Amino acid sequence: MITGKRFKLSRPTVGIKLVDEETSIVRLPADSVIDVLSGPNANGKVHDKGIVYVIWEENTVAMFAADIEARGTEINAQSAQA
């Protein structure tokens, strides 16, 4: 489960930006840092490869969990301080 974790993206990745009920496709550049707010299991169903909501540059963005797992490296408290 990736909920509550922070990741740094190794490659550009697309997401859907959510602002005032309006959506737009955004490209998160490589080296972007995201904080995962909610996992793909929000409705109590499939645990893997669903949509997750993240914070990126103070924006809420919907992304595929599979993209984060394939293109992201988890940042923990120790590596963030290094």
DSSP file (Angstrom, degrees, kcal/mol; ACC not computed):
  #  RESIDUE AA STRUCTURE BP1 BP2  ACC     N-H-->O    O-->H-N    N-H-->O    O-->H-N    TCO  KAPPA ALPHA  PHI   PSI    X-CA   Y-CA   Z-CA
    1    1 A M              0   0    0      0, 0.0    47,-0.1     0, 0.0    46,-0.0   0.000 360.0 360.0 360.0 130.9    0.0    0.0    0.0
    2    2 A I    >   +     0   0    0      3,-0.1     3,-1.9     2,-0.0    34,-0.3   0.439 360.0 127.6-102.5  -0.7    1.5    3.4   -1.0
    3    3 A T  T 3  S+     0   0    0      1,-0.3    34,-0.2    32,-0.1     3,-0.1  -0.317  77.4  16.1 -58.5 135.0   -1.0    5.6    0.8
    4    4 A G  T 3  S+     0   0    0     32,-2.1    -1,-0.3     1,-0.3     2,-0.2   0.482 101.6 118.8  82.6   3.0    0.8    8.1    3.1
    5    5 A K    <   -     0   0    0     -3,-1.9    31,-2.9    31,-0.1     2,-0.4  -0.631  57.1-133.2-103.2 161.8    4.1    7.7    1.4
    6    6 A R  E     -AB  35  75A   0     69,-0.6    69,-3.1    29,-0.2     2,-0.3  -0.921  24.2-173.7-114.2 138.2    6.3   10.1   -0.5
    7    7 A F  E     -AB  34  74A   0     27,-2.6    27,-2.8    -2,-0.4     2,-0.5  -0.949  20.7-145.7-132.5 150.7    7.9    9.3   -3.9
    8    8 A K  E     -AB  33  73A   0     65,-2.3    65,-2.3    -2,-0.3     2,-0.3  -0.979  28.1-130.3-112.0 127.3   10.4   10.9   -6.3
    9    9 A L  E     - B   0  72A   0     23,-2.7    22,-3.3    -2,-0.5    63,-0.3  -0.576  14.3-164.7 -81.1 136.6    9.7   10.2   -9.9
   10   10 A S  S    S+     0   0    0     61,-4.1    20,-0.1    -2,-0.3    -1,-0.1   0.656  76.7  27.1 -91.7 -18.9   12.5    8.9  -12.1
   11   11 A R  S    S-     0   0    0     60,-0.6    -1,-0.1    18,-0.1    21,-0.1  -0.950  99.0 -82.6-138.4 157.0   10.7    9.6  -15.4
   12   12 A P        -     0   0    0      0, 0.0     2,-0.3     0, 0.0    -2,-0.1  -0.336  51.3-172.8 -58.7 143.3    8.1   12.0  -16.6
   13   13 A T  E     -C   28   0A   0     15,-2.4    15,-3.5    -4,-0.0     2,-0.2  -0.995  17.4-126.9-142.8 142.9    4.6   10.7  -15.8
   14   14 A V  E     +C   27   0A   0     -2,-0.3    50,-0.4    13,-0.2     2,-0.3  -0.601  30.6 164.6 -92.4 154.4    1.1   11.9  -16.6
   15   15 A G  E     -C   26   0A   0     11,-2.2    11,-2.4    -2,-0.2     2,-0.6  -0.904  38.2-105.9-150.6 178.2   -1.7   12.6  -14.2
   16   16 A I  E     -CD  25  62A   0     46,-2.4    46,-2.8    -2,-0.3     2,-0.3  -0.962  30.3-144.9-117.6 115.4   -5.1   14.4  -14.1
   17   17 A K  E     -CD  24  61A   0      7,-3.1     7,-1.5    -2,-0.6     2,-0.6  -0.621   9.5-153.3 -81.6 134.3   -5.1   17.7  -12.2
   18   18 A L  E     +CD  23  60A   0     42,-2.4    42,-0.5    -2,-0.3     2,-0.4  -0.936  23.8 160.5-114.8 113.7   -8.2   18.4  -10.2
   19   19 A V  E >  S-C   22   0A   0      3,-2.8     3,-2.4    -2,-0.6    -2,-0.0  -0.965  71.8 -25.3-137.3 118.5   -9.1   22.1   -9.6
   20   20 A D  T 3  S-     0   0    0     -2,-0.4     3,-0.1     1,-0.3    -1,-0.1   0.884 123.6 -52.3  48.1  48.2  -12.6   23.3   -8.7
   21   21 A E  T 3  S+     0   0    0      1,-0.2     2,-0.4     0, 0.0    -1,-0.3   0.560 117.0 115.9  65.3  10.5  -14.3   20.3  -10.4
   22   22 A E  E <   -C   19   0A   0     -3,-2.4    -3,-2.8     2,-0.0     2,-0.3  -0.871  50.7-155.6-105.2 143.3  -12.3   20.9  -13.6
   23   23 A T  E     +C   18   0A   0     -2,-0.4     2,-0.3    -5,-0.2    -5,-0.2  -0.898  15.1 172.4-120.0 149.8   -9.8   18.4  -14.8
   24   24 A S  E     -C   17   0A   0     -7,-1.5    -7,-3.1    -2,-0.3     2,-0.3  -0.986  35.5-109.7-150.5 148.9   -6.7   18.7  -17.1
   25   25 A I  E     -C   16   0A   0     -2,-0.3     2,-0.3    -9,-0.2    -9,-0.2  -0.626  39.1-173.8 -77.9 132.9   -4.0   16.4  -18.1
   26   26 A V  E     -C   15   0A   0    -11,-2.4   -11,-2.2    -2,-0.3     2,-0.6  -0.927  21.2-137.9-126.9 153.6   -0.6   17.3  -16.6
   27   27 A R  E     -C   14   0A   0     -2,-0.3   -13,-0.2   -13,-0.2   -11,-0.0  -0.951  14.3-152.1-111.8 114.6    2.9   16.0  -17.1
   28   28 A L  E     -C   13   0A   0    -15,-3.5   -15,-2.4    -2,-0.6     3,-0.1  -0.771  23.5-130.6 -85.1 121.3    4.9   15.6  -13.9
   29   29 A P    >   -     0   0    0      0, 0.0     3,-1.6     0, 0.0   -20,-0.2  -0.210  30.6 -83.3 -70.2 161.8    8.6   16.0  -14.8
   30   30 A A  T 3  S+     0   0    0      1,-0.2   -20,-0.2   -20,-0.1     3,-0.1  -0.327 118.2  33.1 -57.0 148.2   11.3   13.6  -13.8
   31   31 A D  T 3  S+     0   0    0    -22,-3.3    -1,-0.2     1,-0.3   -21,-0.1   0.448  84.1 145.1  76.8   4.0   12.5   14.3  -10.2
   32   32 A S    <   -     0   0    0     -3,-1.6   -23,-2.7   -23,-0.1     2,-0.5  -0.456  43.1-140.0 -66.8 145.2    9.0   15.5   -9.1
   33   33 A V  E     -A    8   0A   0    -25,-0.2    24,-0.5    -2,-0.1     2,-0.3  -0.939  22.6-175.6-109.8 129.8    8.2   14.7   -5.5
   34   34 A I  E     -A    7   0A   0    -27,-2.8   -27,-2.6    -2,-0.5     2,-0.5  -0.930  19.7-147.2-126.3 149.1    4.7   13.5   -4.7
   35   35 A D  E     -AE   6  55A   0     20,-1.8    20,-2.4    -2,-0.3     2,-0.5  -0.976  22.5-133.8-113.9 122.2    2.8   12.7   -1.5
   36   36 A V  E     + E   0  54A   0    -31,-2.9   -32,-2.1    -2,-0.5    18,-0.3  -0.652  24.5 178.7 -81.9 121.4    0.2    9.9   -1.9
   37   37 A L  E     +     0   0A   0     16,-3.2     2,-0.3    -2,-0.5    17,-0.2   0.893  65.3   8.2 -87.7 -47.1   -3.0   10.9   -0.2
   38   38 A S  E    S- E   0  53A   0     15,-1.3    15,-1.4   -35,-0.1    -1,-0.3  -0.994  70.1-131.3-142.7 146.0   -5.3    7.9   -0.9
   39   39 A G    >   -     0   0    0     -2,-0.3     3,-1.0    13,-0.2    12,-0.1  -0.260  35.2 -96.4 -90.8 177.8   -4.7    4.5   -2.4
   40   40 A P  T 3  S+     0   0    0      0, 0.0     3,-0.4     0, 0.0     5,-0.2   0.545 113.9  72.6 -70.9  -6.7   -6.6    2.6   -5.0
   41   41 A N  T >   +     0   0    0      6,-0.2     3,-2.0     1,-0.2     6,-0.1   0.117  57.2 119.9 -94.9  22.1   -8.6    0.7   -2.4
   42   42 A A  T <  S+     0   0    0     -3,-1.0    -1,-0.2     1,-0.3     5,-0.1   0.785  78.8  44.3 -60.0 -28.6  -10.7    3.8   -1.5
   43   43 A N  T 3  S-     0   0    0     -3,-0.4    -1,-0.3     3,-0.2    -2,-0.1   0.296 118.5-107.6-100.4  10.5  -13.9    1.9   -2.5
   44   44 A G  S <  S+     0   0    0     -3,-2.0    -2,-0.1     1,-0.1    -3,-0.1   0.633  89.3  94.9  78.9  13.5  -13.0   -1.3   -0.7
   45   45 A K  S    S+     0   0    0      1,-0.3    -1,-0.1    -5,-0.2    -4,-0.0   0.231  73.0  15.6-109.7-129.5  -12.4   -3.2   -3.9
   46   46 A V        -     0   0    0      1,-0.1    -1,-0.3    -3,-0.1    -3,-0.2  -0.159  54.5-159.9 -55.5 130.3   -9.2   -3.9   -6.0
   47   47 A H        +     0   0    0     -3,-0.1     2,-0.3    -6,-0.1    -6,-0.2   0.650  64.6  59.8 -84.6 -17.3   -6.0   -3.3   -4.0
   48   48 A D  S    S+     0   0    0      1,-0.2     3,-0.1    -8,-0.1    -2,-0.0  -0.867 100.4   3.1-125.0 150.7   -3.6   -2.9   -6.9
   49   49 A K  S    S+     0   0    0     -2,-0.3    -1,-0.2     1,-0.2     2,-0.1   0.657  88.2 126.1  63.4  23.3   -3.0   -0.8  -10.0
   50   50 A G        -     0   0    0     -3,-0.1    15,-3.3     1,-0.1    16,-0.3  -0.167  67.7 -66.2 -94.8-166.7   -5.9    1.6   -9.4
   51   51 A I  E     - F   0  64A   0     13,-0.2     2,-0.3   -11,-0.2    13,-0.2  -0.648  48.2-173.1 -84.2 137.3   -6.1    5.4   -9.3
   52   52 A V  E     - F   0  63A   0     11,-3.2    11,-2.7    -2,-0.3     2,-0.5  -0.905  19.5-129.9-124.3 157.7   -4.5    7.2   -6.4
   53   53 A Y  E     +EF  38  62A   0    -15,-1.4   -16,-3.2    -2,-0.3   -15,-1.3  -0.925  31.0 177.7-109.8 133.2   -4.6   10.8   -5.4
   54   54 A V  E     -EF  36  61A   0      7,-2.9     7,-2.6    -2,-0.5     2,-0.5  -0.856  30.2-122.2-129.8 162.1   -1.4   12.7   -4.8
   55   55 A I  E     +EF  35  60A   0    -20,-2.4   -20,-1.8    -2,-0.3     2,-0.4  -0.945  33.1 171.4-104.2 127.0   -0.2   16.2   -3.9
   56   56 A W  E >  S- F   0  59A   0      3,-2.5     3,-1.8    -2,-0.5   -22,-0.1  -0.977  71.9 -18.4-136.9 120.2    2.3   17.6   -6.4
   57   57 A E  T 3  S-     0   0    0    -24,-0.5     3,-0.1    -2,-0.4    -1,-0.1   0.894 127.7 -53.1  47.9  47.4    3.4   21.2   -6.2
   58   58 A E  T 3  S+     0   0    0      1,-0.2     2,-0.3     0, 0.0    -1,-0.3   0.627 117.4 113.3  66.0  17.0    0.3   22.0   -4.0
   59   59 A N  E <   - F   0  56A   0     -3,-1.8    -3,-2.5   -40,-0.0     2,-0.5  -0.900  68.6-124.4-115.2 146.6   -2.1   20.5   -6.5
   60   60 A T  E     -DF  18  55A   0    -42,-0.5   -42,-2.4    -2,-0.3     2,-0.4  -0.806  36.0-179.0 -87.6 127.7   -4.2   17.4   -6.2
   61   61 A V  E     -DF  17  54A   0     -7,-2.6    -7,-2.9    -2,-0.5     2,-0.4  -0.990  23.0-139.1-131.8 135.4   -3.5   15.0   -9.0
   62   62 A A  E     +DF  16  53A   0    -46,-2.8   -46,-2.4    -2,-0.4     2,-0.3  -0.802  33.3 166.4 -91.9 134.6   -5.0   11.6   -9.9
   63   63 A M  E     - F   0  52A   0    -11,-2.7   -11,-3.2    -2,-0.4     2,-0.4  -0.938  40.9 -97.6-141.2 161.9   -2.4    9.0  -11.1
   64   64 A F  E  >  - F   0  51A   0    -50,-0.4     4,-1.6    -2,-0.3     3,-0.5  -0.702  24.7-139.7 -79.8 133.3   -2.2    5.3  -11.6
   65   65 A A  H  > S+     0   0    0    -15,-3.3     4,-2.7    -2,-0.4     5,-0.2   0.873 104.1  60.4 -57.7 -37.6   -0.6    3.5   -8.7
   66   66 A A  H  > S+     0   0    0    -16,-0.3     4,-2.2     1,-0.2    -1,-0.2   0.865 102.2  51.7 -60.6 -36.9    1.2    1.3  -11.3
   67   67 A D  H  > S+     0   0    0     -3,-0.5     4,-2.5     2,-0.2    -1,-0.2   0.908 110.8  47.5 -65.8 -41.6    2.9    4.4  -12.7
   68   68 A I  H  X S+     0   0    0     -4,-1.6     4,-1.9     1,-0.2    -2,-0.2   0.920 113.3  48.1 -65.5 -42.9    4.1    5.5   -9.3
   69   69 A E  H  < S+     0   0    0     -4,-2.7    -2,-0.2     1,-0.2    -1,-0.2   0.875 117.9  41.1 -64.7 -37.4    5.4    2.0   -8.5
   70   70 A A  H  < S+     0   0    0     -4,-2.2    -2,-0.2    -5,-0.2    -1,-0.2   0.816 129.4  26.2 -80.4 -31.7    7.2    1.7  -11.9
   71   71 A R  H  < S+     0   0    0     -4,-2.5   -61,-4.1    -5,-0.2   -60,-0.6   0.412 107.3  80.6-115.8   0.3    8.6    5.3  -12.0
   72   72 A G  E  <  -B    9   0A   0     -4,-1.9     2,-0.5   -63,-0.3   -63,-0.2  -0.819  54.6-154.5-115.7 151.4    8.9    6.3   -8.4
   73   73 A T  E     -B    8   0A   0    -65,-2.3   -65,-2.3    -2,-0.3     2,-0.1  -0.987  31.9-116.6-118.2 127.0   11.4    5.7   -5.6
   74   74 A E  E     -B    7   0A   0     -2,-0.5     2,-0.6   -67,-0.2   -67,-0.3  -0.373  22.9-148.5 -64.6 136.2   10.0    6.0   -2.1
   75   75 A I  E     -B    6   0A   0    -69,-3.1   -69,-0.6    -2,-0.1     2,-0.2  -0.933  16.4-169.5-104.9 121.6   11.6    8.8   -0.1
   76   76 A N     >  -     0   0    0     -2,-0.6     4,-2.1   -71,-0.1     5,-0.2  -0.598  39.6 -96.3-104.4 173.1   11.8    8.0    3.6
   77   77 A A  H  > S+     0   0    0      1,-0.2     4,-1.1    -2,-0.2    -1,-0.1   0.861 122.4  50.4 -57.0 -40.0   12.7   10.4    6.4
   78   78 A Q  H  > S+     0   0    0      1,-0.2     4,-1.0     2,-0.2     3,-0.4   0.920 111.9  45.1 -68.1 -44.2   16.4    9.4    6.5
   79   79 A S  H  4 S+     0   0    0      1,-0.2    -1,-0.2     2,-0.2    -2,-0.2   0.817 108.8  58.0 -71.0 -27.6   16.9    9.8    2.7
   80   80 A A  H  < S+     0   0    0     -4,-2.1    -1,-0.2     1,-0.2    -2,-0.2   0.802 107.6  47.6 -68.9 -28.5   15.1   13.1    2.7
   81   81 A Q  H  <        0   0    0     -4,-1.1    -1,-0.2    -3,-0.4    -2,-0.2   0.693 360.0 360.0 -84.4 -19.8   17.6   14.4    5.3
   82   82 A A     <        0   0    0     -4,-1.0    -1,-0.2    -3,-0.1    -2,-0.1   0.483 360.0 360.0 -71.6 360.0   20.7   13.2    3.4
